[in-house]
């Protein structure tokens, strides 16, 4: 999927950049992974918990509405191309 390719490119570039900054490669990689996965995961869990508790149905309905609009636009374009 596109996410897999994007993440692979990001991760490879980030590790290469971190390696260029520090001489101790293992320590640099551990620091990078701790910040990105540890801190990022913790902040993401806290924020998603707040969204889940208060705004879950609102966020899902907005996403569904946007998907519906995109579907309508796609259908109109498809009909105009075929006619």
C-alpha positions in Angstrom: 0.0 0.0 0.0 1.0 3.6 -0.3 1.3 3.9 3.5 3.9 1.1 3.6 6.0 2.7 0.9 5.8 6.2 2.5 6.6 4.9 5.9 9.6 2.9 4.6 11.0 5.9 2.8 10.5 8.1 5.9 12.0 5.6 8.3 15.0 5.0 6.1 15.7 8.7 5.6 15.2 9.5 9.3 17.6 6.7 10.4 20.2 7.8 7.8 19.9 11.4 9.0 20.3 10.4 12.7 23.3 8.3 11.8 24.9 11.3 10.1 24.5 13.4 13.3 25.9 11.0 15.9 29.0 8.8 16.0 27.4 6.1 18.3 25.1 4.5 15.8 23.3 2.2 18.3 22.6 4.9 20.8 21.4 7.3 18.0 19.0 4.7 16.7 17.7 3.8 20.2 17.1 7.5 20.9 15.3 8.0 17.6 13.0 5.0 18.1 12.3 6.0 21.7 11.2 9.5 20.6 9.2 8.5 17.6 7.5 5.3 18.8 7.5 5.9 22.6 6.6 9.6 22.8 4.6 9.6 19.6 2.6 6.6 20.7 1.9 8.0 24.1 0.8 11.4 22.8 -1.3 9.7 20.1 -3.0 7.5 22.7 -3.9 10.4 24.9 -5.2 12.5 22.1 -7.2 9.7 20.6 -8.6 8.9 24.0 -10.0 12.4 24.3 -11.4 12.3 20.8 -12.9 8.9 21.4 -14.6 10.0 24.6 -16.0 13.3 23.4 -16.0 13.6 19.6 -16.0 10.1 18.2 -19.4 10.2 16.5 -18.9 13.8 15.3 -15.5 12.9 13.7 -16.9 9.8 12.1 -19.9 11.6 10.8 -17.7 14.3 9.3 -15.5 11.7 7.6 -18.6 9.9 6.3 -20.1 13.1 4.9 -16.8 14.0 3.1 -16.7 10.5 1.7 -20.3 10.9 0.5 -19.5 14.2 -1.2 -16.4 12.7 -2.9 -18.6 9.8 -4.1 -21.2 12.2 -5.6 -18.5 14.2 -7.4 -17.0 11.0 -8.8 -20.4 9.8 -10.0 -21.1 13.2 -11.7 -17.7 13.1 -13.4 -18.2 9.5 -14.5 -21.7 10.4 -16.0 -20.3 13.4 -17.8 -17.5 11.4 -19.3 -19.8 8.6 -20.5 -22.4 11.0 -22.0 
